């Protein structure tokens, strides 16, 4: 629902030690078998942590598209840093080459998302075409649809794009899969209306305090081809939100 900016970052892990397992109390029944402890071929905790961190960094690099890596230079850079040796590259050169690589990775990701989006968008268009024929569903010129689940008590109080509003909401995909819900968290969301997706901006300005609407938002008014990283929302996805406008904060 809220707009986001994607960044590339390496992930680290924390490794916790295992506590001792207490012996089961005496019983007349045979004790249930316990799962075998994971085998650790490394000598000590330092070795285990070192390997674990290295593996997580490698997994993160692969997931983000950094696959063309010279491992000997990669490990040399880490060793040089640890030993306080001079860097082979200046900070400016490092920033430049990482920036170029990031651009290539982003371009490849955008191309992949566009291919996936084409299929998902067609599914969304078919859904909206059928949904728009239902009684009570209103289609705006932008292509967004809504239906009123509960009318507000004051028909004069409308938010503007400059407003800060308090809402309860639940977001789902067109197949019914839930991806976000302030209702489940038990706490309404308060935010500037100008900071959310275009579908919300259009619909909430039409709502009145106390009303509850169901919004059907085509991808170009939601997250388009670039949903938030790690989200279950696919590129090109049409989204559904149940939104209750609780108050206009300012």
C-alpha positions in Angstrom: 0.0 0.0 0.0 2.8 2.5 0.9 5.3 3.4 -1.8 8.8 1.9 -1.3 12.3 2.3 -2.7 14.3 -0.8 -3.5 17.9 -0.9 -2.4 20.7 -3.6 -2.8 22.3 -4.7 0.5 24.2 -7.6 1.8 22.6 -9.6 4.6 24.3 -10.9 7.7 23.2 -13.6 10.1 23.4 -14.1 13.8 24.4 -17.5 14.9 23.1 -18.7 18.3 24.6 -21.5 20.4 22.5 -24.6 21.2 21.5 -25.1 24.8 21.9 -28.4 26.6 18.9 -30.8 26.3 17.5 -31.9 29.6 17.2 -35.7 30.1 13.5 -36.8 30.0 12.0 -37.8 33.3 11.7 -41.4 34.1 8.6 -43.0 32.7 7.2 -46.5 32.2 6.6 -45.7 28.5 9.4 -45.8 26.0 10.8 -42.3 25.4 9.9 -40.8 22.1 12.9 -40.7 19.7 14.5 -37.3 19.4 15.6 -35.8 16.1 19.3 -36.2 15.5 21.4 -33.1 16.2 22.7 -31.4 13.0 26.1 -32.5 12.0 28.7 -29.8 12.2 32.0 -30.8 10.6 33.7 -27.5 11.5 36.2 -27.3 14.4 34.8 -24.6 16.6 32.2 -21.8 16.8 34.5 -19.2 15.1 34.8 -21.5 12.1 31.0 -22.1 12.1 30.2 -18.4 12.3 32.7 -17.6 9.5 31.3 -20.2 7.2 27.7 -19.2 8.0 28.3 -15.5 7.3 30.1 -16.3 4.1 27.3 -18.6 2.8 24.6 -16.0 3.6 26.6 -13.3 1.7 26.9 -15.6 -1.3 23.2 -16.5 -1.2 22.3 -12.8 -1.0 24.7 -11.9 -3.9 23.1 -14.6 -6.1 19.6 -13.6 -5.2 20.3 -10.0 -6.2 22.0 -10.9 -9.5 25.6 -10.6 -8.5 26.7 -13.9 -10.2 29.8 -12.9 -12.1 32.2 -12.7 -9.1 36.0 -13.4 -9.1 36.2 -15.3 -5.8 39.9 -14.9 -5.4 39.6 -11.1 -5.6 36.5 -11.1 -3.5 38.3 -12.9 -0.7 41.4 -10.8 -1.2 39.3 -7.6 -0.7 38.0 -9.0 2.6 41.4 -10.0 3.8 43.0 -6.7 2.8 40.3 -4.9 4.8 40.7 -7.0 7.8 44.5 -6.6 7.7 44.3 -2.8 7.1 46.0 -3.1 3.8 45.6 -0.3 1.1 42.7 -0.9 -1.2 43.5 -1.6 -4.9 40.7 0.8 -5.9 39.8 4.3 -4.7 36.4 4.9 -3.1 35.3 6.8 -6.2 36.3 3.8 -8.5 34.5 1.4 -6.2 31.3 3.5 -6.2 31.4 3.7 -9.9 31.9 0.0 -10.7 29.3 -1.1 -8.1 26.9 1.5 -9.6 27.4 0.2 -13.1 26.8 -3.4 -11.9 23.7 -2.3 -10.0 22.3 -0.7 -13.2 22.8 -3.9 -15.1 21.2 -6.0 -12.4 18.2 -3.6 -12.2 17.8 -3.6 -16.0 17.8 -7.4 -16.1 15.3 -7.5 -13.3 13.0 -5.0 -15.0 13.1 -7.1 -18.2 12.2 -10.2 -16.2 9.4 -8.4 -14.4 8.0 -7.0 -17.7 7.7 -10.6 -19.1 5.9 -11.8 -16.0 3.7 -8.7 -15.8 2.3 -9.2 -19.3 0.6 -12.5 -18.3 -0.6 -11.3 -14.9 -2.0 -8.1 -16.3 -4.2 -10.1 -18.7 -5.5 -12.0 -15.8 -6.3 -8.8 -14.0 -8.0 -7.3 -17.0 -10.2 -10.3 -17.4 -11.1 -10.2 -13.7 -12.0 -6.5 -13.8 -14.1 -6.9 -17.0 -16.2 -9.6 -15.2 -16.3 -7.7 -11.9 -17.5 -4.5 -13.5 -20.7 -6.2 -14.6 -21.7 -7.0 -11.0 -24.5 -4.9 -9.4 -23.1 -2.2 -7.1 -19.6 -2.1 -8.7 -18.7 1.4 -10.0 -15.9 1.8 -12.6 -14.0 5.1 -12.7 -12.6 6.6 -15.9 -9.1 5.5 -14.7 -10.2 1.8 -14.8 -10.3 1.4 -11.0 -13.5 -0.1 -9.5 -15.2 0.2 -6.1 -18.3 -0.9 -4.3 -19.7 0.7 -1.1 -19.9 -1.8 1.8 -20.9 0.8 4.4 -21.9 4.4 3.9 -20.4 7.1 6.1 -22.5 9.3 8.5 -21.2 12.6 7.3 -21.4 13.1 3.5 -19.5 16.4 3.6 -16.1 15.3 5.1 -13.9 14.2 2.2 -10.1 13.9 2.4 -7.9 15.8 -0.1 -4.6 14.7 -1.5 -2.9 16.9 1.2 -4.8 15.1 4.0 -3.4 12.7 6.7 -6.0 9.9 7.1 -6.5 7.0 9.5 -7.8 3.8 7.9 -8.3 0.2 8.6 -7.7 -2.0 5.5 -7.1 -5.5 4.2 -5.4 -6.2 0.9 -5.7 -9.4 -1.2 -4.8 -10.7 -4.6 -7.6 -11.5 -7.1 -7.3 -15.1 -6.0 -8.2 -14.2 -2.4 -4.6 -14.5 -1.0 -4.2 -11.9 1.7 -0.9 -9.9 1.6 -1.5 -7.1 4.2 -4.0 -6.2 6.9 -4.1 -3.5 9.5 -7.2 -5.3 10.8 -5.1 -8.4 11.6 -2.5 -6.2 13.3 -5.2 -4.7 15.4 -4.1 -1.1 14.8 -5.3 1.4 12.1 -2.8 2.9 9.7 -2.2 6.7 9.7 -0.5 8.2 6.7 -0.4 11.2 4.3 -2.7 10.3 1.4 -0.1 11.6 -1.1 2.3 8.8 0.0 0.2 5.8 -1.0 -0.5 4.1 -4.4 -2.6 6.0 -7.0 -5.6 3.7 -6.6 -5.9 4.7 -2.9 -5.3 8.4 -3.7 -8.3 8.3 -6.1 -10.7 6.3 -4.0 -10.1 7.7 -0.5 -10.7 11.3 -1.7 -14.2 10.1 -2.8 -14.9 8.4 0.6 -16.5 10.0 3.7 -15.5 9.5 7.3 -17.0 6.2 8.6 -17.5 4.7 5.2 -16.1 1.3 4.1 -15.4 0.5 0.5 -14.0 -2.4 -1.5 -11.5 -1.2 -4.1 -10.4 -3.1 -7.2 -7.2 -1.5 -8.4 -5.5 -2.3 -11.8 -1.8 -2.7 -11.7 -0.9 0.7 -13.2 -2.6 2.3 -10.2 -1.0 -0.1 -7.8 2.6 -1.3 -8.0 2.9 -1.8 -11.8 5.8 -4.0 -12.9 7.8 -3.3 -9.7 6.2 -4.5 -6.5 8.0 -4.3 -3.2 10.9 -6.7 -2.9 10.0 -10.0 -1.1 6.3 -9.3 -1.5 3.9 -12.0 -2.8 2.4 -9.3 -5.1 3.5 -10.3 -8.7 4.5 -7.7 -11.3 1.4 -6.5 -13.1 -1.0 -7.6 -10.3 -4.5 -6.3 -9.9 -5.1 -5.7 -6.2 -8.2 -5.7 -4.0 -8.5 -3.6 -0.8 -11.3 -3.3 1.8 -10.8 0.2 3.2 -12.5 1.9 6.1 -11.9 5.6 6.5 -11.9 6.1 10.3 -10.9 9.8 10.4 -9.2 12.7 8.7 -6.4 13.6 11.0 -5.5 16.9 9.4 
